[in-house]
């Protein structure tokens, strides 16, 4: 199975107990996100519901997140945040 790197930002990082990123070996971005929610619990589930995602720098749409990947990819987990 390919390695899917999840990179956490802002509230996602907090929900992941301060982790910047983690690697999960699974078949699809959706499966990696489910594994992350199981590992980190309710706080991560709440963050994931409101987050946007990038797969290797491109928008990851919900309808394509379940598509299996053949090689390693990086998923950025981007919760809403404000700043300047």
Biopython code that builds the backbone (N, CA, C, O; Angstrom):
import numpy as np
from Bio.PDB.StructureBuilder import StructureBuilder

atoms = [
    (1, "UNK", "N", (0.843, -1.183, 0.000)),
    (1, "UNK", "CA", (0.000, 0.000, 0.000)),
    (1, "UNK", "C", (0.880, 1.236, 0.000)),
    (1, "UNK", "O", (1.946, 1.252, 0.615)),
    (2, "UNK", "N", (0.428, 2.268, -0.692)),
    (2, "UNK", "CA", (1.218, 3.499, -0.715)),
    (2, "UNK", "C", (1.186, 4.225, 0.626)),
    (2, "UNK", "O", (0.248, 4.083, 1.410)),
    (3, "UNK", "N", (2.213, 4.988, 0.859)),
    (3, "UNK", "CA", (2.285, 5.820, 2.061)),
    (3, "UNK", "C", (1.594, 7.142, 1.771)),
    (3, "UNK", "O", (1.919, 7.826, 0.800)),
    (4, "UNK", "N", (0.643, 7.492, 2.616)),
    (4, "UNK", "CA", (-0.050, 8.772, 2.496)),
    (4, "UNK", "C", (0.379, 9.621, 3.679)),
    (4, "UNK", "O", (0.136, 9.272, 4.834)),
    (5, "UNK", "N", (1.020, 10.741, 3.375)),
    (5, "UNK", "CA", (1.456, 11.658, 4.414)),
    (5, "UNK", "C", (0.358, 12.678, 4.647)),
    (5, "UNK", "O", (-0.060, 13.372, 3.720)),
    (6, "UNK", "N", (-0.106, 12.769, 5.875)),
    (6, "UNK", "CA", (-1.079, 13.798, 6.257)),
    (6, "UNK", "C", (-0.312, 14.904, 6.962)),
    (6, "UNK", "O", (0.366, 14.657, 7.960)),
    (7, "UNK", "N", (-0.417, 16.121, 6.446)),
    (7, "UNK", "CA", (0.211, 17.280, 7.087)),
    (7, "UNK", "C", (-0.887, 18.103, 7.743)),
    (7, "UNK", "O", (-1.870, 18.477, 7.105)),
    (8, "UNK", "N", (-0.701, 18.376, 9.025)),
    (8, "UNK", "CA", (-1.715, 19.045, 9.820)),
    (8, "UNK", "C", (-1.364, 20.507, 10.050)),
    (8, "UNK", "O", (-0.216, 20.840, 10.341)),
    (9, "UNK", "N", (-2.355, 21.370, 9.919)),
    (9, "UNK", "CA", (-2.181, 22.804, 10.136)),
    (9, "UNK", "C", (-3.189, 23.295, 11.169)),
    (9, "UNK", "O", (-4.306, 22.784, 11.262)),
    (10, "UNK", "N", (-2.778, 24.290, 11.938)),
    (10, "UNK", "CA", (-3.645, 25.000, 12.885)),
    (10, "UNK", "C", (-4.410, 24.028, 13.795)),
    (10, "UNK", "O", (-3.791, 23.242, 14.512)),
    (11, "UNK", "N", (-5.740, 24.075, 13.772)),
    (11, "UNK", "CA", (-6.557, 23.243, 14.658)),
    (11, "UNK", "C", (-6.357, 21.756, 14.390)),
    (11, "UNK", "O", (-6.512, 20.943, 15.302)),
    (12, "UNK", "N", (-6.017, 21.385, 13.164)),
    (12, "UNK", "CA", (-5.747, 19.977, 12.867)),
    (12, "UNK", "C", (-4.499, 19.515, 13.609)),
    (12, "UNK", "O", (-4.456, 18.397, 14.124)),
    (13, "UNK", "N", (-3.500, 20.363, 13.662)),
    (13, "UNK", "CA", (-2.286, 20.024, 14.414)),
    (13, "UNK", "C", (-2.612, 19.855, 15.899)),
    (13, "UNK", "O", (-2.125, 18.925, 16.541)),
    (14, "UNK", "N", (-3.420, 20.739, 16.431)),
    (14, "UNK", "CA", (-3.820, 20.630, 17.840)),
    (14, "UNK", "C", (-4.594, 19.331, 18.084)),
    (14, "UNK", "O", (-4.373, 18.655, 19.089)),
    (15, "UNK", "N", (-5.493, 18.987, 17.171)),
    (15, "UNK", "CA", (-6.275, 17.758, 17.322)),
    (15, "UNK", "C", (-5.398, 16.508, 17.227)),
    (15, "UNK", "O", (-5.738, 15.460, 17.775)),
    (16, "UNK", "N", (-4.265, 16.628, 16.525)),
    (16, "UNK", "CA", (-3.324, 15.510, 16.383)),
    (16, "UNK", "C", (-2.262, 15.549, 17.477)),
    (16, "UNK", "O", (-1.169, 15.007, 17.312)),
    (17, "UNK", "N", (-2.591, 16.195, 18.595)),
    (17, "UNK", "CA", (-1.677, 16.273, 19.741)),
    (17, "UNK", "C", (-0.334, 16.889, 19.385)),
    (17, "UNK", "O", (0.709, 16.458, 19.878)),
    (18, "UNK", "N", (-0.368, 17.912, 18.515)),
    (18, "UNK", "CA", (0.842, 18.646, 18.180)),
    (18, "UNK", "C", (1.651, 18.083, 17.032)),
    (18, "UNK", "O", (2.689, 18.648, 16.688)),
    (19, "UNK", "N", (1.215, 16.988, 16.426)),
    (19, "UNK", "CA", (1.950, 16.430, 15.291)),
    (19, "UNK", "C", (1.851, 17.356, 14.087)),
    (19, "UNK", "O", (0.774, 17.860, 13.767)),
    (20, "UNK", "N", (2.976, 17.577, 13.426)),
    (20, "UNK", "CA", (2.969, 18.331, 12.170)),
    (20, "UNK", "C", (2.475, 17.459, 11.020)),
    (20, "UNK", "O", (1.763, 17.913, 10.124)),
    (21, "UNK", "N", (2.878, 16.192, 11.077)),
    (21, "UNK", "CA", (2.474, 15.263, 10.023)),
    (21, "UNK", "C", (2.605, 13.830, 10.523)),
    (21, "UNK", "O", (3.280, 13.545, 11.512)),
    (22, "UNK", "N", (1.931, 12.942, 9.797)),
    (22, "UNK", "CA", (2.094, 11.515, 10.050)),
    (22, "UNK", "C", (1.887, 10.769, 8.746)),
    (22, "UNK", "O", (1.195, 11.243, 7.845)),
    (23, "UNK", "N", (2.493, 9.597, 8.659)),
    (23, "UNK", "CA", (2.402, 8.761, 7.464)),
    (23, "UNK", "C", (1.514, 7.566, 7.793)),
    (23, "UNK", "O", (1.706, 6.877, 8.795)),
    (24, "UNK", "N", (0.540, 7.346, 6.918)),
    (24, "UNK", "CA", (-0.383, 6.225, 7.076)),
    (24, "UNK", "C", (-0.349, 5.423, 5.782)),
    (24, "UNK", "O", (-0.557, 5.975, 4.701)),
    (25, "UNK", "N", (-0.090, 4.136, 5.886)),
    (25, "UNK", "CA", (-0.083, 3.271, 4.713)),
    (25, "UNK", "C", (-1.480, 2.712, 4.505)),
    (25, "UNK", "O", (-1.952, 1.871, 5.271)),
    (26, "UNK", "N", (-2.123, 3.191, 3.465)),
    (26, "UNK", "CA", (-3.485, 2.773, 3.148)),
    (26, "UNK", "C", (-3.756, 3.074, 1.685)),
    (26, "UNK", "O", (-2.909, 3.642, 0.995)),
    (27, "UNK", "N", (-4.943, 2.692, 1.206)),
    (27, "UNK", "CA", (-5.206, 2.739, -0.224)),
    (27, "UNK", "C", (-5.679, 4.082, -0.779)),
    (27, "UNK", "O", (-5.527, 4.324, -1.977)),
    (28, "UNK", "N", (-6.245, 4.964, 0.047)),
    (28, "UNK", "CA", (-6.814, 6.200, -0.491)),
    (28, "UNK", "C", (-6.719, 7.330, 0.529)),
    (28, "UNK", "O", (-6.560, 7.076, 1.723)),
    (29, "UNK", "N", (-6.817, 8.578, 0.066)),
    (29, "UNK", "CA", (-6.856, 9.693, 1.010)),
    (29, "UNK", "C", (-8.002, 9.563, 2.017)),
    (29, "UNK", "O", (-7.815, 9.856, 3.198)),
    (30, "UNK", "N", (-9.166, 9.135, 1.575)),
    (30, "UNK", "CA", (-10.302, 8.991, 2.491)),
    (30, "UNK", "C", (-9.990, 7.970, 3.583)),
    (30, "UNK", "O", (-10.330, 8.186, 4.746)),
    (31, "UNK", "N", (-9.353, 6.874, 3.224)),
    (31, "UNK", "CA", (-8.992, 5.860, 4.215)),
    (31, "UNK", "C", (-7.962, 6.402, 5.195)),
    (31, "UNK", "O", (-8.016, 6.091, 6.385)),
    (32, "UNK", "N", (-7.028, 7.205, 4.710)),
    (32, "UNK", "CA", (-6.023, 7.806, 5.600)),
    (32, "UNK", "C", (-6.690, 8.763, 6.588)),
    (32, "UNK", "O", (-6.335, 8.788, 7.766)),
    (33, "UNK", "N", (-7.643, 9.539, 6.116)),
    (33, "UNK", "CA", (-8.342, 10.470, 6.998)),
    (33, "UNK", "C", (-9.186, 9.731, 8.036)),
    (33, "UNK", "O", (-9.267, 10.154, 9.188)),
    (34, "UNK", "N", (-9.805, 8.641, 7.633)),
    (34, "UNK", "CA", (-10.555, 7.831, 8.608)),
    (34, "UNK", "C", (-9.618, 7.261, 9.668)),
    (34, "UNK", "O", (-9.949, 7.257, 10.854)),
    (35, "UNK", "N", (-8.457, 6.784, 9.246)),
    (35, "UNK", "CA", (-7.479, 6.242, 10.192)),
    (35, "UNK", "C", (-7.007, 7.329, 11.156)),
    (35, "UNK", "O", (-6.828, 7.069, 12.345)),
    (36, "UNK", "N", (-6.806, 8.535, 10.652)),
    (36, "UNK", "CA", (-6.397, 9.654, 11.492)),
    (36, "UNK", "C", (-7.477, 9.974, 12.526)),
    (36, "UNK", "O", (-7.171, 10.225, 13.691)),
    (37, "UNK", "N", (-8.734, 9.965, 12.099)),
    (37, "UNK", "CA", (-9.841, 10.247, 13.026)),
    (37, "UNK", "C", (-9.939, 9.166, 14.100)),
    (37, "UNK", "O", (-10.202, 9.469, 15.264)),
    (38, "UNK", "N", (-9.729, 7.908, 13.714)),
    (38, "UNK", "CA", (-9.739, 6.828, 14.716)),
    (38, "UNK", "C", (-8.589, 7.012, 15.707)),
    (38, "UNK", "O", (-8.763, 6.824, 16.911)),
    (39, "UNK", "N", (-7.441, 7.372, 15.204)),
    (39, "UNK", "CA", (-6.253, 7.501, 16.051)),
    (39, "UNK", "C", (-6.355, 8.685, 17.004)),
    (39, "UNK", "O", (-5.945, 8.588, 18.161)),
    (40, "UNK", "N", (-6.901, 9.806, 16.523)),
    (40, "UNK", "CA", (-6.886, 11.044, 17.307)),
    (40, "UNK", "C", (-8.229, 11.404, 17.932)),
    (40, "UNK", "O", (-8.299, 12.340, 18.729)),
    (41, "UNK", "N", (-9.282, 10.693, 17.593)),
    (41, "UNK", "CA", (-10.549, 10.856, 18.287)),
    (41, "UNK", "C", (-11.450, 11.977, 17.800)),
    (41, "UNK", "O", (-11.304, 12.501, 16.696)),
    (42, "UNK", "N", (-12.377, 12.318, 18.664)),
    (42, "UNK", "CA", (-13.454, 13.254, 18.342)),
    (42, "UNK", "C", (-12.950, 14.625, 17.911)),
    (42, "UNK", "O", (-13.530, 15.231, 17.011)),
    (43, "UNK", "N", (-11.900, 15.123, 18.524)),
    (43, "UNK", "CA", (-11.371, 16.443, 18.137)),
    (43, "UNK", "C", (-10.965, 16.442, 16.665)),
    (43, "UNK", "O", (-11.243, 17.403, 15.948)),
    (44, "UNK", "N", (-10.311, 15.377, 16.210)),
    (44, "UNK", "CA", (-9.906, 15.302, 14.803)),
    (44, "UNK", "C", (-11.126, 15.155, 13.900)),
    (44, "UNK", "O", (-11.164, 15.748, 12.822)),
    (45, "UNK", "N", (-12.114, 14.385, 14.311)),
    (45, "UNK", "CA", (-13.329, 14.246, 13.495)),
    (45, "UNK", "C", (-14.002, 15.601, 13.284)),
    (45, "UNK", "O", (-14.439, 15.919, 12.177)),
    (46, "UNK", "N", (-14.083, 16.392, 14.347)),
    (46, "UNK", "CA", (-14.703, 17.727, 14.223)),
    (46, "UNK", "C", (-13.900, 18.621, 13.274)),
    (46, "UNK", "O", (-14.478, 19.358, 12.475)),
    (47, "UNK", "N", (-12.597, 18.557, 13.363)),
    (47, "UNK", "CA", (-11.750, 19.377, 12.482)),
    (47, "UNK", "C", (-11.909, 18.923, 11.031)),
    (47, "UNK", "O", (-12.026, 19.753, 10.130)),
    (48, "UNK", "N", (-11.913, 17.624, 10.805)),
    (48, "UNK", "CA", (-11.998, 17.114, 9.431)),
    (48, "UNK", "C", (-13.294, 17.527, 8.732)),
    (48, "UNK", "O", (-13.298, 17.759, 7.523)),
    (49, "UNK", "N", (-14.378, 17.619, 9.474)),
    (49, "UNK", "CA", (-15.671, 17.981, 8.875)),
    (49, "UNK", "C", (-15.626, 19.376, 8.245)),
    (49, "UNK", "O", (-16.284, 19.615, 7.232)),
    (50, "UNK", "N", (-14.867, 20.284, 8.825)),
    (50, "UNK", "CA", (-14.849, 21.668, 8.348)),
    (50, "UNK", "C", (-13.598, 22.011, 7.536)),
    (50, "UNK", "O", (-13.450, 23.142, 7.074)),
    (51, "UNK", "N", (-12.709, 21.052, 7.364)),
    (51, "UNK", "CA", (-11.436, 21.321, 6.692)),
    (51, "UNK", "C", (-11.534, 21.260, 5.179)),
    (51, "UNK", "O", (-12.442, 20.658, 4.606)),
    (52, "UNK", "N", (-10.555, 21.911, 4.554)),
    (52, "UNK", "CA", (-10.294, 21.764, 3.126)),
    (52, "UNK", "C", (-9.045, 20.904, 3.009)),
    (52, "UNK", "O", (-8.261, 20.797, 3.952)),
    (53, "UNK", "N", (-8.866, 20.288, 1.832)),
    (53, "UNK", "CA", (-7.749, 19.368, 1.644)),
    (53, "UNK", "C", (-7.050, 19.632, 0.324)),
    (53, "UNK", "O", (-7.675, 19.948, -0.688)),
    (54, "UNK", "N", (-5.732, 19.492, 0.368)),
    (54, "UNK", "CA", (-4.927, 19.531, -0.847)),
    (54, "UNK", "C", (-4.212, 18.199, -0.975)),
    (54, "UNK", "O", (-3.672, 17.677, 0.000)),
    (55, "UNK", "N", (-4.211, 17.652, -2.184)),
    (55, "UNK", "CA", (-3.436, 16.442, -2.470)),
    (55, "UNK", "C", (-2.309, 16.847, -3.390)),
    (55, "UNK", "O", (-2.533, 17.224, -4.540)),
    (56, "UNK", "N", (-1.100, 16.766, -2.879)),
    (56, "UNK", "CA", (0.082, 17.182, -3.624)),
    (56, "UNK", "C", (-0.098, 18.578, -4.226)),
    (56, "UNK", "O", (0.258, 18.825, -5.378)),
    (57, "UNK", "N", (-0.661, 19.486, -3.419)),
    (57, "UNK", "CA", (-0.795, 20.885, -3.815)),
    (57, "UNK", "C", (-2.039, 21.227, -4.609)),
    (57, "UNK", "O", (-2.236, 22.389, -4.964)),
    (58, "UNK", "N", (-2.879, 20.254, -4.898)),
    (58, "UNK", "CA", (-4.107, 20.514, -5.661)),
    (58, "UNK", "C", (-5.320, 20.184, -4.808)),
    (58, "UNK", "O", (-5.287, 19.280, -3.974)),
    (59, "UNK", "N", (-6.393, 20.935, -5.034)),
    (59, "UNK", "CA", (-7.615, 20.719, -4.255)),
    (59, "UNK", "C", (-8.061, 19.272, -4.349)),
    (59, "UNK", "O", (-8.127, 18.698, -5.436)),
    (60, "UNK", "N", (-8.366, 18.689, -3.199)),
    (60, "UNK", "CA", (-8.879, 17.325, -3.138)),
    (60, "UNK", "C", (-10.374, 17.425, -2.884)),
    (60, "UNK", "O", (-10.803, 17.883, -1.824)),
    (61, "UNK", "N", (-11.147, 17.005, -3.836)),
    (61, "UNK", "CA", (-12.608, 17.049, -3.734)),
    (61, "UNK", "C", (-13.115, 15.792, -3.025)),
    (61, "UNK", "O", (-12.531, 14.718, -3.174)),
    (62, "UNK", "N", (-14.195, 15.920, -2.257)),
    (62, "UNK", "CA", (-14.735, 14.751, -1.542)),
    (62, "UNK", "C", (-15.016, 13.566, -2.461)),
    (62, "UNK", "O", (-14.792, 12.417, -2.080)),
    (63, "UNK", "N", (-15.503, 13.837, -3.662)),
    (63, "UNK", "CA", (-15.855, 12.742, -4.574)),
    (63, "UNK", "C", (-14.629, 11.988, -5.097)),
    (63, "UNK", "O", (-14.765, 10.862, -5.575)),
    (64, "UNK", "N", (-13.452, 12.578, -5.018)),
    (64, "UNK", "CA", (-12.255, 11.874, -5.484)),
    (64, "UNK", "C", (-11.378, 11.357, -4.341)),
    (64, "UNK", "O", (-10.383, 10.676, -4.592)),
    (65, "UNK", "N", (-11.727, 11.668, -3.096)),
    (65, "UNK", "CA", (-10.901, 11.255, -1.956)),
    (65, "UNK", "C", (-10.873, 9.742, -1.774)),
    (65, "UNK", "O", (-9.911, 9.211, -1.221)),
    (66, "UNK", "N", (-11.901, 9.041, -2.225)),
    (66, "UNK", "CA", (-11.944, 7.584, -2.067)),
    (66, "UNK", "C", (-11.210, 6.848, -3.186)),
    (66, "UNK", "O", (-11.072, 5.626, -3.140)),
    (67, "UNK", "N", (-10.743, 7.586, -4.185)),
    (67, "UNK", "CA", (-10.029, 6.966, -5.296)),
    (67, "UNK", "C", (-8.678, 6.431, -4.813)),
    (67, "UNK", "O", (-7.887, 7.186, -4.248)),
    (68, "UNK", "N", (-8.406, 5.153, -5.024)),
    (68, "UNK", "CA", (-7.125, 4.596, -4.598)),
    (68, "UNK", "C", (-5.951, 5.297, -5.291)),
    (68, "UNK", "O", (-6.056, 5.728, -6.440)),
    (69, "UNK", "N", (-4.851, 5.396, -4.577)),
    (69, "UNK", "CA", (-3.628, 5.974, -5.144)),
    (69, "UNK", "C", (-2.613, 4.859, -5.350)),
    (69, "UNK", "O", (-2.583, 3.882, -4.602)),
    (70, "UNK", "N", (-1.782, 5.019, -6.376)),
    (70, "UNK", "CA", (-0.799, 3.992, -6.715)),
    (70, "UNK", "C", (0.583, 4.297, -6.157)),
    (70, "UNK", "O", (1.439, 3.416, -6.072)),
    (71, "UNK", "N", (0.792, 5.545, -5.780)),
    (71, "UNK", "CA", (2.105, 5.949, -5.277)),
    (71, "UNK", "C", (1.915, 6.877, -4.084)),
    (71, "UNK", "O", (0.804, 7.349, -3.844)),
    (72, "UNK", "N", (2.972, 7.144, -3.339)),
    (72, "UNK", "CA", (2.844, 8.018, -2.172)),
    (72, "UNK", "C", (2.305, 9.402, -2.549)),
    (72, "UNK", "O", (2.648, 9.954, -3.594)),
    (73, "UNK", "N", (1.459, 9.946, -1.680)),
    (73, "UNK", "CA", (0.930, 11.297, -1.859)),
    (73, "UNK", "C", (0.968, 12.021, -0.519)),
    (73, "UNK", "O", (1.097, 11.406, 0.540)),
    (74, "UNK", "N", (0.850, 13.345, -0.594)),
    (74, "UNK", "CA", (0.774, 14.178, 0.598)),
    (74, "UNK", "C", (-0.562, 14.895, 0.612)),
    (74, "UNK", "O", (-0.956, 15.515, -0.376)),
    (75, "UNK", "N", (-1.256, 14.807, 1.740)),
    (75, "UNK", "CA", (-2.539, 15.468, 1.915)),
    (75, "UNK", "C", (-2.365, 16.541, 2.980)),
    (75, "UNK", "O", (-1.974, 16.240, 4.107)),
    (76, "UNK", "N", (-2.652, 17.788, 2.632)),
    (76, "UNK", "CA", (-2.645, 18.884, 3.609)),
    (76, "UNK", "C", (-4.055, 19.007, 4.174)),
    (76, "UNK", "O", (-5.026, 19.116, 3.425)),
    (77, "UNK", "N", (-4.158, 18.989, 5.496)),
    (77, "UNK", "CA", (-5.426, 19.137, 6.205)),
    (77, "UNK", "C", (-5.495, 20.589, 6.674)),
    (77, "UNK", "O", (-4.746, 20.996, 7.562)),
    (78, "UNK", "N", (-6.396, 21.365, 6.075)),
    (78, "UNK", "CA", (-6.444, 22.809, 6.267)),
    (78, "UNK", "C", (-7.772, 23.236, 6.897)),
    (78, "UNK", "O", (-8.741, 23.488, 6.181)),
    (79, "UNK", "N", (-7.822, 23.318, 8.214)),
    (79, "UNK", "CA", (-9.044, 23.815, 8.837)),
    (79, "UNK", "C", (-9.197, 25.308, 8.576)),
    (79, "UNK", "O", (-8.218, 25.975, 8.244)),
    (80, "UNK", "N", (-10.401, 25.842, 8.720)),
    (80, "UNK", "CA", (-10.574, 27.278, 8.553)),
    (80, "UNK", "C", (-9.773, 28.019, 9.625)),
    (80, "UNK", "O", (-9.744, 27.601, 10.782)),
    (81, "UNK", "N", (-9.138, 29.098, 9.243)),
    (81, "UNK", "CA", (-8.409, 29.902, 10.200)),
    (81, "UNK", "C", (-8.348, 31.323, 9.699)),
    (81, "UNK", "O", (-8.517, 31.582, 8.507)),
    (82, "UNK", "N", (-8.108, 32.231, 10.599)),
    (82, "UNK", "CA", (-7.983, 33.656, 10.252)),
    (82, "UNK", "C", (-6.574, 34.095, 10.614)),
    (82, "UNK", "O", (-5.912, 33.485, 11.454)),
    (83, "UNK", "N", (-6.148, 35.114, 9.996)),
    (83, "UNK", "CA", (-4.820, 35.627, 10.306)),
    (83, "UNK", "C", (-4.370, 36.595, 9.231)),
    (83, "UNK", "O", (-5.090, 36.898, 8.280)),
    (84, "UNK", "N", (-3.198, 37.048, 9.415)),
    (84, "UNK", "CA", (-2.711, 38.006, 8.435)),
    (84, "UNK", "C", (-1.221, 38.005, 8.397)),
    (84, "UNK", "O", (-0.623, 38.754, 7.625)),
]
sb = StructureBuilder()
sb.init_structure("model")
sb.init_model(0)
sb.init_chain("A")
sb.init_seg("    ")
for serial, (resi, resn, name, xyz) in enumerate(atoms, 1):
    if name == "N":
        sb.init_residue(resn, " ", resi, " ")
    sb.init_atom(name, np.array(xyz, "f"), 0.0, 1.0, " ", f" {name:<3s}", serial, name[0])
structure = sb.get_structure()
